[in-house]
Amino acid sequence: MELGSWSLISAPSLLALIPLLVMIVLAIRGRSTATACAAGIIVAALIMGQDLKMMANIFATSMGSSTVFIGIIIMLGAGLGVLMTEARITQTMVYWIVKGIGVNTQAKGKLALILSSLTVCGLLGTNGGGNSVIAPIIIPILAQLGVTPSVAAVLFKISGEMGLFLGPLTGVTLITCEVTGLSYGEFLLFAALPFTLVFLGAAWFATKRTQRRTEGTEQFVISDDMKDINTIQIAQRDKVNTIIFLLAFVGLVVYGVVTKQGTNYALIVMLILSILVGVLGRMAPDLITKNLAKGVASQANILLVFITIDVLLTMVTAGGGFDALGDLLGHLAGNNPTAIMLIACLVGGFGIEAAAVAEVQIIAEMFLGSAVAAGLPMTMFAVSIIAATRLTGSVYPTSNFAIAMGIGRSDNTKEVLQALWISCGVVCIALVIWSFLGVWILT
């Protein structure tokens, strides 16, 4: 992309970041990510002198970008999720987790929620969708044990979001591995797992406080769509189907890791698993495609987000906005890897609210060049990306926050936010410590 003949700026320029700032401000004020991105694109076109032909070429190029491709993978993942639910594979996995733990205390109830959410959201690649599937099974158990809705909302939110970074084929995992150059194994062991343990560990203790403060004043109201775990019957065929699915999933992931497959491999995995689940569920070919299309259609907005965010970032890059920002940050941070890591965490974690994959793209564009120049290990930069995308919706109410409140059947914003603030505070302390120790150990 080139700047137009009547462009108001010359690259590189910090003014090229204005469209991105417009997008971020609108997103924070509650506009959808796609709408905010569209507004940013209009501002960018005006600032950078883009006529209609130029804009058409930018959109055409973005349609073939890796960002949009990952959006398609996410949409197929949603389709796979519908098939898994129809074939009762998802419900069987949750049932096994709950029964395996032998839930008879509040601690075990919370653990069952966490493990179920991590597993299902990581497999389905969707936070709200995954938690919505397990809630009808988990909530009646929590209700019997006296766990309050506010506690459930906190754990649903953090567990579901972290499940997206633990799953090998989720959009955020794929895009993070792509921008950092890390393998899935490296990303999991040195970034996603440690961050998850700290975040969920902090939430575990924060919700103890929440439980004490809400016990006796909050309780679940069990609706007709909720099921008692003891009334659920898992047929032998469902068990066999679930085992076959898990073996196939693990086998395909292991094969991809061993043979060093790229992002494109995830698309084939989704298609293979969709066909397999459809066959296991004894669905007719037309029903398989219908359920797949149903899930894909539910994520249509994601595709719009990914197209518009890629166009917006392409325009900001062409205007030299990220180059200028990198130079500025380099001067401010003194080319210090610790400072760059912390700045990336803070700018993302407390400033950018968008779809998670879009946030990863923004953080990578803004800070990756500076991180590489300063010698920041990519495993540490991956931690910055996770922090930048996971802290945002936990320090002030966002769409993900609202979804978790709804799924957890909580209306106590104050208590849920306070528990999230405590969790984020612990994470921030851990990030500061690791930003110094990690650089010393890994470089």
C-alpha positions as CSV (number, residue, x, y, z in Angstrom):
1,M,0.0,0.0,0.0
2,E,1.2,3.5,-0.8
3,L,0.1,6.9,0.5
4,G,-2.2,8.8,-1.8
5,S,-1.2,12.0,-3.7
6,W,-3.2,14.1,-1.3
7,S,-2.1,12.4,1.9
8,L,-2.0,14.7,4.9
9,I,1.1,13.0,6.4
10,S,4.5,11.7,5.3
11,A,5.6,8.3,6.5
12,P,6.8,7.5,9.1
13,S,4.5,9.6,11.3
14,L,2.9,9.2,14.7
15,L,-0.2,10.9,13.2
16,A,-0.7,7.6,11.3
17,L,-1.8,6.1,14.7
18,I,-4.8,8.4,14.9
19,P,-7.1,5.9,13.1
20,L,-6.0,3.2,15.5
21,L,-6.7,5.5,18.5
22,V,-10.2,6.2,17.0
23,M,-10.9,2.5,16.9
24,I,-9.7,1.9,20.5
25,V,-11.7,4.8,21.9
26,L,-14.9,3.7,20.2
27,A,-14.3,0.1,21.3
28,I,-13.8,1.2,24.9
29,R,-17.0,3.3,24.7
30,G,-19.0,0.2,23.8
31,R,-19.1,0.1,20.0
32,S,-18.6,-3.3,18.4
33,T,-15.0,-4.0,17.2
34,A,-16.1,-4.1,13.5
35,T,-17.8,-0.8,13.8
36,A,-14.9,0.8,15.6
37,C,-12.5,-0.6,13.0
38,A,-14.7,0.7,10.1
39,A,-14.6,4.2,11.7
40,G,-10.8,4.0,12.0
41,I,-10.5,2.9,8.3
42,I,-12.5,6.0,7.2
43,V,-10.3,8.3,9.2
44,A,-7.2,6.5,7.8
45,A,-8.5,6.9,4.2
46,L,-8.9,10.6,4.8
47,I,-5.6,11.2,6.4
48,M,-3.6,9.0,4.0
49,G,-5.3,10.1,0.8
50,Q,-6.8,6.8,-0.3
51,D,-9.3,6.9,-3.2
52,L,-11.9,4.2,-3.8
53,K,-9.6,2.1,-6.1
54,M,-6.8,2.1,-3.5
55,M,-9.3,1.1,-0.8
56,A,-10.6,-1.8,-3.0
57,N,-7.1,-3.1,-3.5
58,I,-6.4,-3.0,0.3
59,F,-9.5,-4.9,1.1
60,A,-8.8,-7.4,-1.7
61,T,-5.3,-8.0,-0.3
62,S,-6.6,-8.4,3.3
63,M,-9.0,-11.0,2.2
64,G,-6.0,-13.3,1.7
65,S,-4.2,-12.3,4.8
66,S,-3.3,-14.7,7.6
67,T,-5.5,-12.8,10.0
68,V,-8.6,-13.4,7.9
69,F,-7.5,-17.1,7.4
70,I,-7.4,-17.5,11.2
71,G,-10.9,-16.0,11.3
72,I,-12.1,-18.7,9.0
73,I,-10.5,-21.3,11.2
74,I,-12.4,-19.9,14.2
75,M,-15.6,-20.0,12.3
76,L,-15.0,-23.7,11.4
77,G,-14.2,-24.3,15.1
78,A,-17.6,-22.9,16.0
79,G,-19.1,-25.3,13.5
80,L,-17.2,-28.2,15.0
81,G,-18.6,-27.1,18.4
82,V,-22.1,-27.4,17.2
83,L,-21.4,-30.9,15.8
84,M,-19.8,-31.9,19.1
85,T,-22.8,-30.7,21.1
86,E,-25.2,-32.5,18.8
87,A,-23.2,-35.7,19.0
88,R,-23.1,-35.3,22.9
89,I,-19.4,-35.4,22.9
90,T,-19.0,-32.1,24.8
91,Q,-21.6,-33.0,27.4
92,T,-19.8,-36.4,27.9
93,M,-16.5,-34.7,28.5
94,V,-18.0,-32.4,31.1
95,Y,-19.8,-35.3,32.8
96,W,-16.5,-37.2,33.0
97,I,-14.6,-34.3,34.6
98,V,-17.3,-33.7,37.2
99,K,-17.7,-37.4,38.1
100,G,-14.0,-37.9,38.0
101,I,-13.4,-35.3,40.6
102,G,-16.2,-36.6,42.8
103,V,-17.6,-33.2,43.5
104,N,-18.9,-33.0,47.1
105,T,-17.3,-29.8,48.4
106,Q,-17.2,-26.1,47.2
107,A,-13.5,-26.5,46.4
108,K,-14.2,-29.5,44.1
109,G,-17.1,-27.7,42.6
110,K,-14.9,-24.7,41.6
111,L,-12.2,-27.1,40.4
112,A,-14.8,-28.9,38.2
113,L,-15.9,-25.6,36.7
114,I,-12.3,-24.5,36.0
115,L,-11.3,-27.8,34.4
116,S,-14.5,-28.1,32.3
117,S,-14.2,-24.5,31.1
118,L,-10.5,-24.8,30.2
119,T,-11.1,-28.1,28.3
120,V,-14.3,-27.2,26.5
121,C,-13.3,-23.6,25.6
122,G,-9.9,-24.8,24.5
123,L,-11.4,-27.4,22.3
124,L,-14.2,-25.3,20.8
125,G,-12.1,-22.2,20.5
126,T,-14.8,-20.0,22.0
127,N,-15.2,-18.5,25.4
128,G,-18.9,-17.7,25.7
129,G,-19.9,-20.6,23.5
130,G,-17.9,-23.1,25.5
131,N,-19.1,-21.9,28.9
132,S,-22.7,-21.8,27.7
133,V,-22.5,-25.5,27.0
134,I,-21.1,-26.5,30.4
135,A,-23.2,-24.1,32.5
136,P,-26.4,-26.2,32.5
137,I,-24.4,-29.1,33.9
138,I,-22.1,-27.3,36.3
139,I,-24.4,-24.7,37.9
140,P,-26.9,-27.1,39.6
141,I,-23.9,-28.7,41.3
142,L,-22.5,-25.4,42.4
143,A,-26.0,-24.5,43.7
144,Q,-26.2,-27.6,45.8
145,L,-22.8,-26.9,47.3
146,G,-23.6,-23.2,48.1
147,V,-21.1,-21.7,45.7
148,T,-22.5,-18.2,44.8
149,P,-23.2,-16.8,41.3
150,S,-20.5,-14.1,41.7
151,V,-17.8,-16.7,42.3
152,A,-19.0,-18.7,39.3
153,A,-18.9,-15.6,37.1
154,V,-15.3,-14.9,38.0
155,L,-14.2,-18.4,37.4
156,F,-16.2,-18.7,34.1
157,K,-14.5,-15.6,32.8
158,I,-10.9,-16.3,33.6
159,S,-11.1,-20.1,32.9
160,G,-12.8,-19.6,29.6
161,E,-10.4,-16.9,28.4
162,M,-7.3,-18.9,29.5
163,G,-8.7,-22.0,27.8
164,L,-8.4,-20.1,24.5
165,F,-4.7,-19.7,25.0
166,L,-4.2,-23.4,26.1
167,G,-6.1,-24.9,23.1
168,P,-3.7,-25.8,20.3
169,L,-6.0,-24.8,17.5
170,T,-7.7,-21.7,18.8
171,G,-7.4,-18.4,17.0
172,V,-5.4,-16.6,19.7
173,T,-3.0,-19.5,20.0
174,L,-2.4,-19.7,16.3
175,I,-1.9,-16.0,15.8
176,T,0.4,-15.7,18.9
177,C,2.6,-18.5,17.7
178,E,2.7,-17.0,14.2
179,V,3.8,-13.5,15.3
180,T,6.3,-14.7,17.8
181,G,7.6,-17.7,15.8
182,L,7.2,-20.0,18.7
183,S,6.1,-23.6,18.4
184,Y,2.9,-24.6,20.2
185,G,5.0,-26.6,22.7
186,E,7.2,-23.6,23.5
187,F,4.3,-21.2,23.8
188,L,2.4,-23.6,26.1
189,L,5.3,-24.4,28.4
190,F,6.9,-21.0,28.7
191,A,4.0,-18.6,28.4
192,A,0.4,-19.9,28.4
193,L,0.7,-22.5,31.2
194,P,2.6,-20.3,33.7
195,F,0.3,-17.3,33.0
196,T,-2.8,-19.5,33.5
197,L,-1.5,-21.0,36.8
198,V,-0.8,-17.5,38.2
199,F,-4.1,-16.0,37.0
200,L,-6.3,-18.9,38.1
201,G,-4.3,-19.3,41.3
202,A,-5.0,-15.7,42.2
203,A,-8.6,-16.0,41.2
204,W,-9.0,-19.1,43.4
205,F,-8.1,-17.1,46.5
206,A,-9.9,-14.0,45.4
207,T,-13.1,-16.0,45.1
208,K,-12.7,-17.2,48.6
209,R,-13.2,-13.6,49.7
210,T,-16.1,-13.3,47.3
211,Q,-17.7,-16.4,48.7
212,R,-17.5,-15.1,52.2
213,R,-19.0,-11.7,51.2
214,T,-21.8,-13.1,49.1
215,E,-22.8,-16.3,51.0
216,G,-26.3,-15.9,52.4
217,T,-27.2,-13.0,50.1
218,E,-26.7,-14.7,46.7
219,Q,-27.9,-18.0,45.5
220,F,-28.6,-19.7,42.1
221,V,-32.2,-19.8,40.9
222,I,-32.3,-23.1,38.9
223,S,-34.3,-22.8,35.7
224,D,-35.8,-25.6,33.6
225,D,-32.8,-25.6,31.3
226,M,-30.5,-26.7,34.1
227,K,-29.9,-30.4,34.8
228,D,-28.9,-32.3,37.9
229,I,-25.7,-34.2,37.1
230,N,-27.3,-37.3,38.8
231,T,-30.2,-37.3,36.2
232,I,-27.9,-37.2,33.2
233,Q,-27.6,-40.4,31.4
234,I,-24.5,-41.0,29.3
235,A,-25.0,-43.8,26.7
236,Q,-22.3,-46.2,26.0
237,R,-22.2,-45.0,22.4
238,D,-21.6,-41.4,23.6
239,K,-18.6,-42.6,25.7
240,V,-17.1,-44.5,22.7
241,N,-17.6,-41.6,20.4
242,T,-16.0,-39.2,22.9
243,I,-13.0,-41.5,23.3
244,I,-12.6,-41.8,19.5
245,F,-12.8,-38.0,19.1
246,L,-10.2,-37.3,21.8
247,L,-7.8,-39.9,20.3
248,A,-8.3,-38.4,16.9
249,F,-7.8,-34.8,18.2
250,V,-4.7,-35.7,20.1
251,G,-3.3,-37.7,17.2
252,L,-3.8,-34.9,14.7
253,V,-2.2,-32.3,17.1
254,V,0.8,-34.6,17.8
255,Y,1.2,-35.2,14.1
256,G,1.1,-31.5,13.4
257,V,3.7,-30.8,16.1
258,V,6.1,-33.6,15.1
259,T,5.9,-32.7,11.4
260,K,6.1,-29.0,12.2
261,Q,2.9,-28.1,10.4
262,G,1.9,-24.4,10.0
263,T,-1.2,-22.5,10.6
264,N,-2.8,-23.9,7.5
265,Y,-2.9,-27.3,9.0
266,A,-5.5,-26.2,11.6
267,L,-8.0,-25.8,8.8
268,I,-7.6,-29.4,7.7
269,V,-7.8,-30.6,11.3
270,M,-11.1,-28.8,11.7
271,L,-12.6,-30.3,8.6
272,I,-11.4,-33.8,9.5
273,L,-12.8,-33.6,13.0
274,S,-16.1,-32.2,11.7
275,I,-16.6,-35.1,9.4
276,L,-15.5,-37.6,12.1
277,V,-17.9,-36.1,14.7
278,G,-20.7,-36.1,12.1
279,V,-20.1,-39.8,11.3
280,L,-19.8,-40.7,15.0
281,G,-23.1,-38.9,15.7
282,R,-24.7,-40.8,12.8
283,M,-25.7,-37.6,11.0
284,A,-26.7,-37.6,7.4
285,P,-24.2,-35.6,5.1
286,D,-26.7,-32.8,4.7
287,L,-27.1,-32.6,8.5
288,I,-23.4,-32.4,9.0
289,T,-23.1,-29.5,6.7
290,K,-26.2,-27.8,8.2
291,N,-24.7,-28.0,11.7
292,L,-21.3,-26.9,10.5
293,A,-22.9,-23.9,8.7
294,K,-24.9,-23.1,11.8
295,G,-21.7,-22.7,13.9
296,V,-19.9,-20.9,11.1
297,A,-22.8,-18.4,10.7
298,S,-22.8,-17.7,14.5
299,Q,-19.3,-16.3,14.1
300,A,-19.9,-14.2,11.0
301,N,-19.1,-11.1,12.9
302,I,-15.6,-12.4,13.7
303,L,-14.8,-12.5,9.9
304,L,-15.9,-8.8,9.6
305,V,-13.7,-8.0,12.6
306,F,-10.7,-9.7,11.1
307,I,-11.1,-8.2,7.7
308,T,-11.5,-4.6,9.0
309,I,-8.7,-4.9,11.6
310,D,-6.3,-6.2,9.0
311,V,-7.2,-3.3,6.6
312,L,-6.8,-0.8,9.5
313,L,-3.4,-2.2,10.6
314,T,-2.2,-2.2,6.9
315,M,-3.1,1.5,6.6
316,V,-1.5,2.4,9.9
317,T,1.6,0.5,8.9
318,A,1.8,2.2,5.5
319,G,1.6,5.6,7.2
320,G,4.6,4.6,9.4
321,G,2.6,4.8,12.6
322,F,4.2,1.7,14.1
323,D,7.7,2.6,12.9
324,A,7.4,6.0,14.6
325,L,5.9,4.5,17.7
326,G,8.8,1.9,17.8
327,D,11.3,4.7,17.6
328,L,9.6,6.6,20.3
329,L,9.4,3.6,22.6
330,G,13.0,2.7,21.9
331,H,14.0,6.1,23.2
332,L,11.7,6.0,26.2
333,A,12.6,2.4,27.2
334,G,16.3,2.9,26.3
335,N,16.2,-0.3,24.3
336,N,15.6,-2.1,27.6
337,P,13.8,-5.5,27.1
338,T,12.2,-5.3,30.6
339,A,10.8,-1.9,30.0
340,I,9.4,-2.9,26.6
341,M,7.7,-6.0,28.0
342,L,6.0,-4.0,30.8
343,I,4.9,-1.2,28.4
344,A,3.4,-3.8,26.1
345,C,1.5,-5.4,29.0
346,L,0.3,-2.0,30.3
347,V,-0.8,-0.5,26.9
348,G,-2.7,-3.6,25.9
349,G,-3.9,-4.7,29.3
350,F,-5.3,-1.3,30.3
351,G,-6.0,0.4,27.0
352,I,-7.1,-1.9,24.2
353,E,-10.4,-3.7,24.1
354,A,-11.2,-5.6,21.0
355,A,-11.6,-9.2,19.7
356,A,-8.7,-11.1,21.2
357,V,-7.1,-12.0,17.8
358,A,-7.4,-8.3,16.8
359,E,-5.7,-7.3,20.1
360,V,-2.8,-9.7,19.5
361,Q,-2.3,-8.2,16.0
362,I,-2.3,-4.6,17.4
363,I,0.1,-5.5,20.2
364,A,2.4,-7.3,17.8
365,E,2.4,-4.4,15.3
366,M,3.1,-1.9,18.1
367,F,5.8,-3.7,20.0
368,L,7.2,-6.7,18.2
369,G,9.9,-4.6,16.3
370,S,11.0,-3.0,19.5
371,A,11.0,-6.3,21.4
372,V,13.2,-7.9,18.7
373,A,15.6,-4.9,18.6
374,A,16.0,-5.0,22.4
375,G,16.6,-8.7,22.5
376,L,13.4,-9.6,24.5
377,P,13.0,-13.4,24.3
378,M,9.9,-14.3,22.3
379,T,8.6,-16.5,25.2
380,M,8.5,-13.3,27.3
381,F,6.9,-11.3,24.5
382,A,4.2,-14.1,24.3
383,V,3.5,-13.5,28.0
384,S,3.1,-9.8,27.2
385,I,0.6,-10.6,24.5
386,I,-1.4,-12.9,26.9
387,A,-1.4,-10.2,29.6
388,A,-2.3,-7.5,27.1
389,T,-5.4,-9.4,25.9
390,R,-6.5,-11.0,29.1
391,L,-6.2,-8.2,31.6
392,T,-8.3,-5.7,29.6
393,G,-11.7,-7.2,30.3
394,S,-10.9,-7.8,33.9
395,V,-10.1,-4.3,35.0
396,Y,-13.3,-2.7,33.7
397,P,-16.6,-4.1,32.3
398,T,-16.4,-5.2,28.7
399,S,-18.4,-7.6,26.5
400,N,-16.5,-10.6,27.8
401,F,-17.2,-9.4,31.4
402,A,-21.0,-9.2,30.6
403,I,-21.0,-12.6,29.0
404,A,-19.4,-14.2,32.1
405,M,-21.9,-12.4,34.3
406,G,-24.8,-13.7,32.3
407,I,-23.5,-17.3,32.1
408,G,-22.7,-17.3,35.9
409,R,-26.2,-15.9,36.7
410,S,-24.7,-13.0,38.6
411,D,-25.8,-9.4,38.8
412,N,-23.3,-8.3,41.4
413,T,-20.9,-6.2,39.3
414,K,-19.1,-4.8,42.4
415,E,-18.0,-8.2,43.9
416,V,-17.1,-9.7,40.5
417,L,-15.0,-6.7,39.6
418,Q,-13.2,-6.7,42.9
419,A,-12.3,-10.3,42.6
420,L,-11.0,-9.7,39.1
421,W,-9.0,-6.7,40.4
422,I,-7.3,-8.8,43.0
423,S,-6.5,-11.4,40.4
424,C,-5.1,-8.9,38.0
425,G,-3.1,-7.3,40.8
426,V,-1.3,-10.6,41.5
427,V,-0.7,-11.1,37.8
428,C,0.8,-7.6,37.5
429,I,3.2,-8.3,40.4
430,A,4.2,-11.5,38.8
431,L,4.7,-9.8,35.4
432,V,7.0,-7.2,37.0
433,I,9.1,-9.9,38.7
434,W,9.3,-12.0,35.6
435,S,10.2,-9.0,33.4
436,F,13.4,-8.7,35.4
437,L,14.2,-12.4,36.2
438,G,13.2,-13.7,32.8
439,V,15.6,-11.3,31.0
440,W,18.4,-12.2,33.4
441,I,17.7,-16.0,33.0
442,L,16.9,-16.2,29.3
443,T,19.3,-13.8,27.8
